[in-house]
Amino acid sequence: MQCDSNNRLNQPAFGEALFDLVRRTACELPEDVEAALKRAHDDEAPESTARVILATFLENMALAREKQVPLCQDTGMPMFFIHHPPGLSLRVMRRVCEEAVARATREQYLRHNAVDPLTGVNSGNNVGKGFPAVFFEEGDDEAVEVALMLKGGGSENVGRQYSLPDDALKAGRDLEGVRRVVLGAVRRAEGKGCPPGILGICIGGDRGSGYLHSKHQLLRPLGDVNPDPALAALEERILREANTLGIGPLGLGGKTTLLGVKIGALHRVPACYFVTVTYMCWEHRRRAIRIESDGAYRFIG
Amino acid sequence: MMRELTIPITEEQILELHAGDAVAISGIATTGRDAAHKYLVDRLIEGQKPLSTEDQRIFNELKKIYRGGAIYHSGPILRNDAGRWSIVSSGPTTSIRDEIYEDKVIAAFGLRVVIGKGGMGPRTLAACKAHKAVYVHGMGGAGVTNARAMVEVLDVFKKEEFGLPEAFWKIRLDRFPGIVTMDAHGRSLHEELGKAFDERLAKLLRGESGG
C-alpha cells in the first residue's frame, strides 16, 4: 500500500497506522517492560517504600491500559525510526508522522510538548522545528516498519556524555573506563530520571552520533543478548552492580535501580573516546508496527 | 501509616510529619512548574513594575489558595468537554529546577506543602524549617493514578501565555498520594540517601581494574 506507480504513499492508511502507533505507545507499556516491573515489585520487601511505589506503578499501568489514557503526562519528544523500501518520499513520510502526532495531541494522547525556545510559545500540536524527530533507514523489505519511542524530559535531562579519560571517575579509554563512568552517571541521576531506569549506551562515535546510537539501543528488547560477548558481559555486570547502589524506585531506596543496560559501539576518531549514556525512565514507552504492502499493519513490539 | 492532610494545613500538623511518612492530601491547590515559579517570584513577589489588574487578580487568588496550601510541580494532560476541563494524566515533574524560587514562594505565600519528584536542595529545606512546610515526593510517572486524585478543575491562570502544561491549574485534590521526603525539622531523605549512594559507588569503584 505504501507504493503506487508514482512511488507515493497511501497516505490515509499510513496515517491511520501511525496514529494507532502513537496512541498505543502512549497508553500501553511493552510486555517485556511490564514483566520486568512486576519482577521488581515482587523482589522488594513487603511494606517497603520501594514496593509501595512499584505497586502504584503497576496500578498506573493497568489503569492507563484500561482507560486508554497516557501512562505519564510527559509524552516527551516523539522519536520515529522508519525502515522503508526504496523509492518512498521521506518528506511525505515525515509529514504523515507530523499529522499523526497532531491528531494524537488533539485527542489527548500526547501533551502539548513542542515549545519554541526563543519565544516560549507552545505550538500546541507537537509539531515544530525538528519536532517530532524522524529517522529513516532504507532496506530491501517491501514492508515499512516504524518504531516509536516517547521519552519524557525528566529522564532526558539526566543523560550524560563523557569524554574519556575522565579524571573524576578515574576512567581510562577501555571497557573498565566505560563501566566507571556509567555507574557514575547512574549515581548522579539518582531519583531524577524516574528509576528503575533502562540505559542506552554508545561507546565511540562523535558527540552527535553517540546520543543517537544510544537511543537506538533503547529499542532493543530487555531480554535480548548483545551479539558481542564483551559488550554482553559489560551489560550484565553494569546491571548487577548498579542494582547494589540502593537508589531504588524513584530514588527513595530499594533493590531495583535499573531494569536493563543496552550497549552499542561506533568507530571513533583517535582523539575522541566518548561514552554516551541515555537514561530511560521506568515507563519505557516504545512500540513498533509493520505495515505490509497491502496496507494491513500489525504491532511487532 | 498513611497520614491524612486537609488544606488548609496548620503549623502543628506539619510539625507532626517526618521524612518517610506516607501522606494523602485533600483540598484545593494548584499545579505550577518552571514558568509558574519564574512568574511567582520575578513578577509577583519581587517585581519592580506595578502589577497589571490581571496580575494583581491572580496574585490575590493565589494568596488565598496557597495560605496553608499546596503547589504541585506538574504539567498535566487535560481534556476539554464542552468547556469543562478535566485532568487526564498528571504525574509530578522534576522539582530541582525550581530550587532558586521555591524558598521565596514558601515564605511569601505561607505554603505548607510542595509536591514534586526528585527532591529539592538546601534552600528549600531551610525554608521548610523556617516557615513550617514539607516537601512531598509524588509518584513519578504515575500520571493516571495521580489524575484520579485530582478530582476537579476549578480554574486556570496564565493558560494563554504559558501553554497548557505550564499554566496554574486550580484543582481539587482528593487523597492525593505521596511520601514526605523533606520535613520541617531539617531532615531530607534525599540528602541522607545520597550519602549512602556515594559510599556504595565508591565501594564499586575502589581498586577495581575490571573483571
Interface residues (C-beta under 8 A of the other chain):
Chain A: T49 V52 I53 T56 F57 E59 N60 L63 A64 K67 V69 P70 L71 C72 Q73 D74 T75 Q108 L110 R111 H112 N113 V115 G120 V121 N122 G124 G152 G153 G154 N157 L169 K170 D174 L175 E176 R179 R180 L183 G184 R187 E190 G191 K192 C194 E241 T244 L245 G246 I247 L250 G251 L252 G253 C281 W282 E283
Chain B: G20 A22 A35 S74 G75 P76 I77 L78 R79 V88 S89 S90 G91 T93 T94 I96 K117 G118 G119 H137 M139 G140 G141 A142 G143 V144 T145 A147 R148 F162 G163 L164 P165 E166 P177 I179 T181 L189 H190 L193 G194 A196 F197 D198 R200 L201 L204 L205 E208 S209 G210
